[in-house]
C-alpha cells in the first residue's frame, strides 16, 4: 500500500509531467556532463599555460642596439669554400 505522502508526491509529479512540453529539447544529464568536461579541460589548459608562461624569460633590448642584435641572433654565417 502507498502512504498518503507518497500518493500526494506522485500526483504532483504526474501533473508536472503533463505540463512538460514534449516538443522542447533540453540538454539533460549528458549535456551537463559534456559541459563539465569541457570546462575542466579549459581549466587544465589555462593552468598549464600559466606554468609555461612563467618560464618565459623575455628582456626587451633598447631601440639603438636592434640593428646589431639581429645579425648575432641569426647565428654564425656558413663557411664557403
Buried (B, 14 or more C-beta within 10 A) or exposed (E): EEEEEEEEEEEEEEEEEEEEEEEEEEEEEEEEEEEEEEEEEEEEEEEEEEEEEEEEEEEEEEEEEEEEEEEEEEEEEEEEE
